[in-house]
Amino acid sequence: MEKPEIRAYLDETRHLKTNIGPMVLGGIWGTKEICASFNNKIKMIKIKHGIPTSQELKWTKVSPAKLDYYKEILETFLNEPGVNYRGIIIDKQLIDYERFGLTEDDFYYRMQYLVIRNIACHRLAKYRLFFDYKDTWSSHKANGTVDYLKKTGRLAGDDFDAQPLRSDEVALLQVADFLNGLFAYANSDQSEQKSEAKKELVRILEEKSEICPTCDSPSASEKINILIWQPRVTFKNGLAS
């Protein structure tokens, strides 16, 4: 029997040391067919609100003037069966590269492993991973993530490939950016939460999904699954657990 194809559109936010607030790695995922349908719905929402389909949907652009547009994006995601989000919230002050003998790339791959592991451990499938193309290192990160995943015993029965895409051309990468930003905002210090429009979107998320955006999700949760990362003293067999 042929394995189903699962697609994951992955991005990160506030990952630079100079960024204030938590880092978030996460993305949108679902079957190939469901993702294609949802991608088209996002484009239709843009047209409805007079937004050029080529204009990127980004959390940093949330404003009171376009709040109805962002509300519809969020509510469409929440109401769309089979379109899911997995995210990891990381307090950058807890990252101690020297203690574990890690480079920033090592840490990145291990965190992406934790993103994908939660999706892949529940089903055998062919996984196509799409990363936001940011620079010439994007292909390096995509290939490094696949190499890392293929070396993990828990995911031995799955197939992985990855490629970077430009987010201005892929609506689901934009939704990933939007949701990563939302969770980063919700997990920021209260003194940093100054936008009433963004606070309203967090409130809608809490009310309609009945989840706590600052809490770990049960491992079996699929629609929205959040991990609040905490450092471990050791890594079993060299892999994050």
C-alpha positions in Angstrom: 0.0 0.0 0.0 1.4 3.4 -1.0 2.2 5.7 1.8 0.1 8.9 2.0 1.9 12.2 1.4 2.0 14.6 4.3 3.1 18.2 3.7 4.5 20.5 6.3 5.2 24.2 5.8 7.8 25.2 8.3 9.1 28.5 9.5 10.7 30.1 12.6 10.3 33.5 14.2 12.3 35.6 16.7 15.2 33.1 16.1 17.9 35.8 16.1 19.7 36.6 19.3 18.8 40.3 18.9 15.1 39.5 18.7 13.1 40.2 22.0 10.9 37.4 23.2 10.8 33.6 22.7 11.8 31.8 19.5 9.1 29.7 17.9 9.7 26.9 15.4 6.5 25.5 13.9 4.4 25.0 10.9 1.2 24.0 9.2 0.7 20.4 8.1 -1.8 18.0 6.5 -2.2 15.8 3.5 -1.2 17.0 0.0 -4.9 17.4 -1.0 -6.1 19.2 2.1 -3.1 21.6 2.0 -3.8 22.5 -1.6 -7.5 23.2 -0.8 -6.6 25.3 2.2 -3.9 27.2 0.2 -6.7 28.2 -2.2 -9.0 29.3 0.6 -6.4 31.7 1.9 -6.0 33.2 -1.5 -9.8 33.7 -1.7 -9.8 35.4 1.7 -7.2 37.9 0.5 -9.3 38.7 -2.6 -12.4 39.1 -0.4 -10.6 41.7 1.7 -9.0 43.5 -1.2 -5.5 42.1 -0.4 -3.3 41.3 -3.5 -2.7 37.6 -3.5 1.0 38.3 -4.0 1.0 40.3 -0.7 2.5 38.3 2.2 0.4 37.5 5.2 2.6 38.2 8.2 2.1 38.5 11.9 4.2 41.7 12.0 1.6 43.3 9.7 -1.4 42.8 12.0 -3.1 46.1 12.5 -6.5 47.4 13.7 -7.4 48.5 10.2 -7.1 44.9 8.9 -8.2 43.1 11.9 -11.3 41.5 10.2 -8.9 40.1 7.6 -6.7 38.5 10.2 -9.6 37.2 12.2 -11.0 35.4 9.1 -7.5 33.9 8.4 -7.4 32.6 12.0 -11.0 31.3 12.1 -10.6 29.6 8.7 -7.6 27.7 10.0 -9.4 26.8 13.3 -12.4 25.5 11.3 -10.6 23.6 8.6 -10.5 19.9 9.3 -7.2 18.2 8.6 -5.1 21.4 8.6 -3.0 21.3 11.7 -0.3 23.3 13.5 2.7 22.1 15.5 4.9 24.6 17.3 7.8 24.7 19.8 8.2 27.7 22.1 11.8 28.3 23.1 13.1 30.8 25.7 16.4 31.8 24.1 17.9 32.6 27.5 17.7 28.8 28.4 19.8 27.8 25.4 23.4 26.9 26.5 25.3 25.8 23.4 28.6 25.4 25.2 27.2 23.1 27.9 26.0 20.6 25.4 28.7 21.1 22.8 26.2 22.2 20.2 26.4 24.7 17.3 23.4 26.8 16.4 22.8 24.5 13.4 22.9 21.4 15.7 20.3 23.0 18.0 18.1 24.0 15.0 18.1 20.5 13.6 17.2 19.0 17.0 14.3 21.4 17.4 13.0 20.7 13.9 13.3 17.0 14.8 10.9 17.7 17.7 8.5 19.5 15.4 8.4 16.7 12.9 8.6 13.8 15.4 5.3 14.7 16.9 3.6 14.6 13.5 5.4 11.5 12.1 5.3 9.2 15.1 1.6 8.8 14.7 1.6 7.6 11.1 3.8 6.1 8.4 3.9 8.5 5.4 6.0 10.3 2.9 6.8 13.7 4.3 7.5 16.7 2.1 8.9 19.5 4.2 8.8 23.1 2.9 11.0 25.8 4.5 10.8 29.5 4.0 13.7 30.6 1.7 15.5 33.3 3.6 19.1 33.1 2.2 21.6 30.9 0.6 21.7 28.8 3.8 18.1 27.8 3.4 19.0 24.7 1.3 21.7 23.8 3.8 19.1 23.8 6.6 16.6 21.9 4.6 19.0 19.2 3.7 20.5 19.1 7.2 17.1 18.6 8.7 16.3 15.7 6.4 19.7 14.1 7.1 19.0 14.4 10.8 15.5 12.9 10.6 16.7 10.0 8.6 19.2 9.0 11.3 16.5 8.8 14.0 15.3 5.3 14.9 11.8 6.4 15.7 11.2 7.7 12.2 12.9 4.8 10.3 9.7 3.8 8.5 9.0 7.2 7.0 10.3 9.0 3.9 11.5 12.6 4.0 12.5 15.2 1.5 12.7 19.0 1.9 13.1 22.1 -0.1 13.1 25.9 0.6 10.3 28.0 -1.1 9.7 31.7 -1.2 7.0 32.5 1.3 5.6 35.3 -0.9 4.6 32.6 -3.3 3.2 30.0 -0.9 0.2 30.9 1.3 0.7 28.1 3.8 4.2 29.3 4.6 2.6 32.7 5.3 0.0 31.1 7.6 2.9 29.3 9.4 4.6 32.7 9.9 1.3 34.1 11.2 0.7 31.4 13.7 4.3 31.3 14.9 4.1 35.0 15.5 0.8 34.6 17.4 2.2 32.0 19.7 5.4 34.0 20.2 3.3 37.1 21.1 1.2 35.1 23.5 4.3 33.8 25.2 6.0 37.2 25.4 6.3 39.3 28.5 3.1 41.2 29.3 5.0 44.5 28.9 5.7 43.6 25.3 2.0 43.0 24.4 1.0 46.5 23.4 -1.1 45.8 20.3 -4.9 45.6 20.9 -5.4 43.9 17.6 -2.9 41.2 18.3 -4.3 40.7 21.8 -7.7 40.2 20.2 -6.4 37.5 17.9 -4.9 35.7 20.9 -8.2 35.9 22.7 -10.0 34.5 19.7 -7.5 31.6 19.6 -8.1 30.8 23.2 -11.9 31.1 23.0 -12.5 29.1 19.8 -9.8 26.4 20.2 -10.1 26.1 24.0 -6.3 25.7 24.3 -3.9 27.6 26.5 -1.2 29.1 24.1 1.3 29.3 26.9 1.0 25.6 27.9 2.2 22.3 26.7 -0.4 20.3 24.7 -1.0 16.6 25.1 1.2 14.7 22.7 -1.8 13.2 20.9 -3.3 16.7 20.1 -3.2 17.3 16.4 -5.1 20.4 15.4 -2.9 22.6 17.6 0.1 21.0 19.4 2.4 23.2 21.4 5.6 22.2 23.3 7.2 24.6 25.7 10.8 23.6 25.4 12.9 23.0 28.5 16.6 22.0 28.3 17.6 18.5 29.3 20.9 17.7 31.1 21.7 14.9 28.5 20.6 13.9 25.1 19.9 10.1 24.7 22.0 8.7 21.9 22.8 12.2 20.8 19.2 13.1 20.0 16.9 15.5 21.7 14.1 13.8 23.7 
